[in-house]
Amino acid sequence: PVQGGRSVTADFLGHRAPFPIGAYVLAAALGCPVYTMACLHEGVVADADLLDAGVIFGTGFAPFRGGPVQHIRAVGADAIVERLKALQQHHGDR
């Protein structure tokens, strides 16, 4: 359910679709660190600072979070993994 009826409209599979604000923020906060860390581990980017800067300036990741790597450090990787596992259990494999 959308809390208070608040949502954003974003492109999804070539169509405009409403997304609950909570889900939209959660996807950005959880999904971005997962994919960007894969780029770091696979050598696509040289170091964590460059990765954070690239995501902030290239995608609009919230600068006050310091970038995805800093966000992982602040929140804790274990907390992010547990949240992802809970989402997987609730929604199934994606």
DSSP file (Angstrom, degrees, kcal/mol; ACC not computed):
  #  RESIDUE AA STRUCTURE BP1 BP2  ACC     N-H-->O    O-->H-N    N-H-->O    O-->H-N    TCO  KAPPA ALPHA  PHI   PSI    X-CA   Y-CA   Z-CA
    1    1 A P              0   0    0      0, 0.0     2,-0.6     0, 0.0     0, 0.0   0.000 360.0 360.0 360.0 146.3    0.0    0.0    0.0
    2    2 A V    >   -     0   0    0     20,-0.1     3,-1.3    19,-0.0     2,-0.4  -0.751 360.0-123.2 -86.1 123.1    1.1    3.5   -0.7
    3    3 A Q  G >  S-     0   0    0     -2,-0.6     3,-1.8     1,-0.3    18,-0.2  -0.518  90.1 -11.9 -68.8 122.2    1.4    5.5    2.5
    4    4 A G  G 3  S-     0   0    0     -2,-0.4    -1,-0.3     1,-0.3     3,-0.1   0.665 115.9 -78.2  64.1  15.5   -0.8    8.6    2.3
    5    5 A G  G <  S+     0   0    0     -3,-1.3     2,-0.4     1,-0.2    -1,-0.3   0.623  87.3 150.8  71.1  12.7   -1.3    8.0   -1.4
    6    6 A R    <   +     0   0    0     -3,-1.8    15,-1.3    14,-0.0     2,-0.3  -0.633  12.0 147.6 -84.1 132.7    2.1    9.5   -2.2
    7    7 A S  E     -A   20   0A   0     -2,-0.4     2,-0.3    13,-0.3    -5,-0.0  -0.964  36.2-133.7-152.4 167.1    3.8    8.1   -5.3
    8    8 A V  E     -A   19   0A   0     11,-2.8    11,-3.2    -2,-0.3     2,-0.5  -0.892  19.8-129.9-120.1 155.7    6.1    9.1   -8.1
    9    9 A T  E     +A   18   0A   0     -2,-0.3     2,-0.3     9,-0.2     7,-0.1  -0.926  35.6 164.5-108.0 129.9    5.7    8.4  -11.8
   10   10 A A  E     -A   17   0A   0      7,-2.5     7,-2.5    -2,-0.5     2,-0.2  -0.948  43.5 -88.8-141.1 159.0    8.7    6.9  -13.6
   11   11 A D  E     +A   16   0A   0     -2,-0.3     2,-0.3     5,-0.2     5,-0.2  -0.508  45.0 174.7 -68.4 133.9    9.5    5.2  -16.9
   12   12 A F  E >   -A   15   0A   0      3,-3.3     3,-1.4    -2,-0.2    -2,-0.0  -0.907  68.2 -22.2-145.7 113.3    9.0    1.4  -16.6
   13   13 A L  T 3  S-     0   0    0     -2,-0.3     3,-0.1     1,-0.3    -2,-0.0   0.871 128.3 -48.6  53.1  41.6    9.4   -0.9  -19.6
   14   14 A G  T 3  S+     0   0    0      1,-0.2     2,-0.3     0, 0.0    -1,-0.3   0.519 123.7  91.7  82.5   5.2    8.7    2.0  -22.0
   15   15 A H  E <  S-A   12   0A   0     -3,-1.4    -3,-3.3    -5,-0.1     2,-0.4  -0.928  80.1-109.6-129.6 153.9    5.6    3.3  -20.1
   16   16 A R  E     +A   11   0A   0     -2,-0.3    -5,-0.2    -5,-0.2    -7,-0.0  -0.713  45.1 176.2 -80.3 130.8    5.0    5.8  -17.3
   17   17 A A  E     -A   10   0A   0     -7,-2.5    -7,-2.5    -2,-0.4     2,-0.3  -0.992  30.0-116.8-139.0 143.9    4.0    4.0  -14.1
   18   18 A P  E     -A    9   0A   0      0, 0.0    -9,-0.2     0, 0.0   -11,-0.0  -0.600  28.0-170.4 -79.6 140.6    3.3    5.1  -10.6
   19   19 A F  E     -A    8   0A   0    -11,-3.2   -11,-2.8    -2,-0.3     2,-0.0  -0.998  29.9-111.3-127.5 132.2    5.6    3.9   -7.8
   20   20 A P  E  >  -A    7   0A   0      0, 0.0     4,-2.5     0, 0.0   -13,-0.3  -0.387  29.3-124.5 -57.5 138.5    5.0    4.3   -4.1
   21   21 A I  H  > S+     0   0    0    -15,-1.3     4,-2.7     1,-0.2     5,-0.3   0.898 109.5  53.5 -55.5 -43.9    7.5    6.8   -2.8
   22   22 A G  H  > S+     0   0    0    -16,-0.3     4,-2.4     1,-0.2    -1,-0.2   0.916 111.4  44.9 -58.1 -44.5    8.7    4.3   -0.1
   23   23 A A  H  > S+     0   0    0      2,-0.2     4,-2.6     1,-0.2    -1,-0.2   0.885 112.6  51.8 -67.3 -38.6    9.3    1.6   -2.7
   24   24 A Y  H  X S+     0   0    0     -4,-2.5     4,-1.9     2,-0.2    -2,-0.2   0.926 113.4  43.6 -64.2 -45.6   11.1    4.0   -5.1
   25   25 A V  H  X S+     0   0    0     -4,-2.7     4,-2.7    -5,-0.2    -2,-0.2   0.904 113.6  51.8 -66.3 -41.5   13.4    5.3   -2.3
   26   26 A L  H  X S+     0   0    0     -4,-2.4     4,-2.7    -5,-0.3     5,-0.4   0.913 108.7  50.5 -62.8 -43.0   14.0    1.7   -1.1
   27   27 A A  H  X>S+     0   0    0     -4,-2.6     4,-2.5     1,-0.2     5,-0.6   0.911 113.3  45.8 -61.9 -41.8   14.9    0.5   -4.6
   28   28 A A  H  X5S+     0   0    0     -4,-1.9     4,-1.0     1,-0.2    -2,-0.2   0.910 115.6  46.1 -66.4 -41.8   17.4    3.4   -5.0
   29   29 A A  H  <5S+     0   0    0     -4,-2.7    -2,-0.2    -5,-0.2    -1,-0.2   0.851 125.8  28.7 -72.1 -33.9   18.9    2.9   -1.6
   30   30 A L  H  X5S+     0   0    0     -4,-2.7     4,-1.3    -5,-0.2    -3,-0.2   0.864 121.1  47.4 -94.5 -42.3   19.3   -0.9   -1.9
   31   31 A G  H  X5S+     0   0    0     -4,-2.5     4,-2.1    -5,-0.4     5,-0.3   0.910 106.3  55.6 -70.2 -42.8   19.7   -1.6   -5.6
   32   32 A C  H  X<S+     0   0    0     -4,-1.0     4,-2.6    -5,-0.6     5,-0.3   0.930 107.2  48.3 -59.0 -49.2   22.3    1.0   -6.4
   33   33 A P  H  > S+     0   0    0      0, 0.0     4,-2.0     0, 0.0    -1,-0.2   0.880 110.0  53.7 -61.0 -35.3   24.8   -0.2   -3.8
   34   34 A V  H  X S+     0   0    0     -4,-1.3     4,-1.3     2,-0.2    -2,-0.2   0.953 114.7  38.3 -63.6 -49.7   24.4   -3.8   -5.0
   35   35 A Y  H  X S+     0   0    0     -4,-2.1     4,-1.6     1,-0.2    -1,-0.2   0.879 115.9  51.1 -71.9 -37.5   25.2   -3.0   -8.6
   36   36 A T  H  X S+     0   0    0     -4,-2.6     4,-1.9    -5,-0.3    -1,-0.2   0.872 107.1  53.8 -70.0 -33.9   27.9   -0.5   -8.0
   37   37 A M  H  X S+     0   0    0     -4,-2.0     4,-2.7    -5,-0.3    -1,-0.2   0.866 104.6  55.8 -66.1 -34.4   29.7   -2.8   -5.7
   38   38 A A  H  X S+     0   0    0     -4,-1.3     4,-2.0     1,-0.2     6,-0.2   0.911 106.3  51.1 -61.7 -40.8   29.7   -5.4   -8.4
   39   39 A C  H  <>S+     0   0    0     -4,-1.6     5,-2.3     2,-0.2     6,-0.9   0.897 111.0  48.6 -62.3 -39.9   31.4   -2.8  -10.7
   40   40 A L  H ><5S+     0   0    0     -4,-1.9     3,-1.2     1,-0.2    -2,-0.2   0.941 112.9  46.2 -65.0 -47.4   34.0   -2.2   -8.0
   41   41 A H  H 3<5S+     0   0    0     -4,-2.7    -1,-0.2     1,-0.3    -2,-0.2   0.790 112.0  51.2 -68.0 -28.0   34.7   -5.9   -7.4
   42   42 A E  T 3<5S-     0   0    0     -4,-2.0    -1,-0.3    -5,-0.2    -2,-0.2   0.403 115.4-113.3 -90.8   3.3   34.9   -6.6  -11.2
   43   43 A G  T < 5S+     0   0    0     -3,-1.2    -3,-0.2    -4,-0.3    -2,-0.1   0.650  77.4 130.8  78.3  15.4   37.4   -3.8  -11.8
   44   44 A V  S   <S+     0   0    0     -5,-2.3     2,-0.3    -6,-0.2    -4,-0.2   0.841  79.5  31.0 -67.5 -31.7   35.1   -1.6  -13.8
   45   45 A V  S    S-     0   0    0     -6,-0.9    -2,-0.2     1,-0.1    -1,-0.1  -0.958  82.4-131.9-127.2 147.3   36.1    1.3  -11.6
   46   46 A A  S    S-     0   0    0     -2,-0.3     2,-0.3     1,-0.1    -1,-0.1   0.861  76.7  -5.7 -71.8 -39.1   39.4    1.8   -9.9
   47   47 A D     >  -     0   0    0      1,-0.1     4,-2.0    -4,-0.0     5,-0.1  -0.960  69.3 -99.3-154.2 170.4   38.4    2.6   -6.3
   48   48 A A  H  > S+     0   0    0     -2,-0.3     4,-2.7     1,-0.2    21,-0.2   0.841 116.4  55.1 -63.7 -36.8   35.5    3.3   -4.0
   49   49 A D  H  > S+     0   0    0      2,-0.2     4,-2.4     1,-0.2    -1,-0.2   0.915 109.9  46.0 -65.4 -42.0   35.9    7.1   -4.1
   50   50 A L  H  > S+     0   0    0      2,-0.2     4,-2.7     1,-0.2    -1,-0.2   0.884 112.0  52.6 -66.5 -37.5   35.7    7.2   -7.9
   51   51 A L  H  X S+     0   0    0     -4,-2.0     4,-2.4     2,-0.2     5,-0.2   0.951 110.4  46.9 -62.0 -49.7   32.7    4.9   -7.8
   52   52 A D  H  X S+     0   0    0     -4,-2.7     4,-2.5     1,-0.2    -2,-0.2   0.934 114.5  47.1 -58.1 -47.4   30.9    7.2   -5.3
   53   53 A A  H  X S+     0   0    0     -4,-2.4     4,-2.8     1,-0.2     5,-0.4   0.917 111.7  50.7 -61.9 -43.9   31.7   10.3   -7.3
   54   54 A G  H  X S+     0   0    0     -4,-2.7     4,-2.3     1,-0.2     5,-0.3   0.895 112.9  45.1 -62.3 -41.1   30.7    8.7  -10.6
   55   55 A V  H  X>S+     0   0    0     -4,-2.4     4,-2.0     3,-0.2     6,-1.4   0.898 114.4  48.8 -71.9 -39.4   27.3    7.6   -9.2
   56   56 A I  H  X5S+     0   0    0     -4,-2.5     4,-1.0    -5,-0.2    -2,-0.2   0.964 122.9  31.6 -63.0 -51.2   26.6   10.9   -7.5
   57   57 A F  H  <5S+     0   0    0     -4,-2.8    -2,-0.2    -5,-0.2    -1,-0.2   0.795 125.1  44.5 -79.1 -28.1   27.4   13.0  -10.6
   58   58 A G  H  <5S+     0   0    0     -4,-2.3    -3,-0.2    -5,-0.4    -2,-0.2   0.794 129.1  16.8 -88.2 -29.2   26.3   10.5  -13.2
   59   59 A T  H  <5S-     0   0    0     -4,-2.0    -3,-0.2    -5,-0.3    -2,-0.1   0.549  98.9-110.4-121.9 -11.9   23.0    9.3  -11.9
   60   60 A G     << +     0   0    0     -4,-1.0    -4,-0.2    -5,-0.7    -3,-0.1   0.681  47.9 176.4  86.2  17.5   21.9   11.8   -9.3
   61   61 A F        -     0   0    0     -6,-1.4    -1,-0.2     1,-0.2     5,-0.1  -0.311  52.8 -82.5 -52.8 139.8   22.4    9.5   -6.3
   62   62 A A    > > -     0   0    0      1,-0.2     3,-1.8     2,-0.1     5,-0.7  -0.257  40.3-154.8 -54.0 110.8   21.7   11.5   -3.2
   63   63 A P  G > 5S+     0   0    0      0, 0.0     3,-1.6     0, 0.0    -1,-0.2   0.809  89.7  66.3 -60.2 -30.5   25.0   13.4   -2.5
   64   64 A F  G 3 5S+     0   0    0      1,-0.3    -2,-0.1     2,-0.1    -3,-0.0   0.698  95.7  58.4 -67.1 -15.6   24.2   13.8    1.2
   65   65 A R  G < 5S-     0   0    0     -3,-1.8    -1,-0.3     9,-0.0     9,-0.2   0.632 109.4-127.0 -83.9 -14.6   24.5   10.0    1.4
   66   66 A G  T < 5 -     0   0    0     -3,-1.6     4,-0.4    -4,-0.4     3,-0.1   0.533  59.1 -61.3  84.6   5.7   28.1   10.3    0.1
   67   67 A G     >< -     0   0    0     -5,-0.7     4,-2.3     1,-0.1     5,-0.2  -0.257  69.5 -67.2 101.4 167.2   27.6    7.7   -2.7
   68   68 A P  H  > S+     0   0    0      0, 0.0     4,-2.3     0, 0.0     5,-0.2   0.862 130.8  50.3 -63.9 -37.8   26.7    4.1   -2.6
   69   69 A V  H  > S+     0   0    0    -21,-0.2     4,-2.4     2,-0.2     5,-0.2   0.939 113.1  46.3 -67.4 -44.6   29.9    2.9   -0.9
   70   70 A Q  H  > S+     0   0    0     -4,-0.4     4,-2.5     1,-0.2    -1,-0.2   0.880 111.0  53.9 -62.4 -37.3   29.6    5.5    1.8
   71   71 A H  H  X S+     0   0    0     -4,-2.3     4,-2.9     2,-0.2     5,-0.4   0.913 108.4  49.0 -62.8 -43.0   25.9    4.5    2.2
   72   72 A I  H  X S+     0   0    0     -4,-2.3     4,-2.8     1,-0.2    -2,-0.2   0.922 112.1  48.8 -61.7 -43.8   26.9    0.9    2.7
   73   73 A R  H  < S+     0   0    0     -4,-2.4    -2,-0.2     1,-0.2    -1,-0.2   0.902 114.9  45.0 -62.6 -40.6   29.5    1.8    5.2
   74   74 A A  H  < S+     0   0    0     -4,-2.5    -2,-0.2    -9,-0.2    -1,-0.2   0.915 123.8  32.5 -71.0 -44.2   27.0    4.1    7.1
   75   75 A V  H  < S-     0   0    0     -4,-2.9    -2,-0.2    -5,-0.2    -3,-0.2   0.852 113.9-115.4 -81.7 -36.3   24.1    1.6    7.1
   76   76 A G     X  -     0   0    0     -4,-2.8     4,-1.8    -5,-0.4     3,-0.3   0.317   8.2-114.4 101.7 127.1   26.2   -1.6    7.3
   77   77 A A  H  > S+     0   0    0      1,-0.2     4,-2.8     2,-0.2     5,-0.2   0.876 115.7  56.6 -59.3 -39.2   26.4   -4.3    4.7
   78   78 A D  H  > S+     0   0    0      1,-0.2     4,-2.5     2,-0.2    -1,-0.2   0.896 105.7  50.5 -61.6 -39.7   24.8   -6.8    7.0
   79   79 A A  H  > S+     0   0    0     -3,-0.3     4,-2.1     2,-0.2    -1,-0.2   0.896 111.8  47.6 -65.2 -40.0   21.7   -4.6    7.4
   80   80 A I  H  X S+     0   0    0     -4,-1.8     4,-2.5     2,-0.2    -2,-0.2   0.927 112.2  49.3 -67.0 -44.2   21.4   -4.2    3.6
   81   81 A V  H  X S+     0   0    0     -4,-2.8     4,-2.5     1,-0.2    -2,-0.2   0.914 111.0  50.1 -60.9 -43.3   21.8   -7.9    3.0
   82   82 A E  H  X S+     0   0    0     -4,-2.5     4,-2.2     2,-0.2    -1,-0.2   0.898 110.9  49.2 -63.4 -39.9   19.1   -8.7    5.6
   83   83 A R  H  X S+     0   0    0     -4,-2.1     4,-2.3     2,-0.2    -2,-0.2   0.910 111.3  49.5 -65.7 -41.4   16.7   -6.2    4.1
   84   84 A L  H  X S+     0   0    0     -4,-2.5     4,-2.4     2,-0.2    -2,-0.2   0.899 110.5  50.5 -63.8 -40.2   17.3   -7.7    0.6
   85   85 A K  H  X S+     0   0    0     -4,-2.5     4,-2.5     2,-0.2    -2,-0.2   0.898 109.7  50.6 -64.0 -40.3   16.7  -11.2    2.0
   86   86 A A  H  X S+     0   0    0     -4,-2.2     4,-2.2     2,-0.2    -2,-0.2   0.909 111.3  48.3 -63.6 -41.8   13.5  -10.0    3.6
   87   87 A L  H  X S+     0   0    0     -4,-2.3     4,-3.1     2,-0.2     5,-0.3   0.896 111.2  50.9 -64.6 -39.7   12.3   -8.5    0.3
   88   88 A Q  H  X S+     0   0    0     -4,-2.4     4,-2.8     2,-0.2    -2,-0.2   0.917 110.7  48.5 -63.5 -43.1   13.3  -11.7   -1.5
   89   89 A Q  H  < S+     0   0    0     -4,-2.5    -1,-0.2     1,-0.2    -2,-0.2   0.898 117.5  41.8 -64.2 -39.4   11.3  -13.8    1.0
   90   90 A H  H  < S+     0   0    0     -4,-2.2    -2,-0.2    -5,-0.2    -1,-0.2   0.899 131.0  23.1 -73.9 -41.6    8.3  -11.5    0.6
   91   91 A H  H  < S-     0   0    0     -4,-3.1    -3,-0.2     1,-0.2    -2,-0.2   0.533 103.3-128.5-106.7  -9.7    8.4  -11.0   -3.2
   92   92 A G     <  -     0   0    0     -4,-2.8    -1,-0.2    -5,-0.3    -2,-0.1  -0.191  51.5 -28.0  85.1 176.7   10.3  -14.1   -4.3
   93   93 A D              0   0    0      1,-0.1    -5,-0.0    -4,-0.1    -4,-0.0  -0.365 360.0 360.0 -66.3 142.4   13.3  -14.3   -6.6
   94   94 A R              0   0    0     -2,-0.1    -1,-0.1     0, 0.0    -2,-0.0   0.311 360.0 360.0-127.1 360.0   13.7  -11.5   -9.1
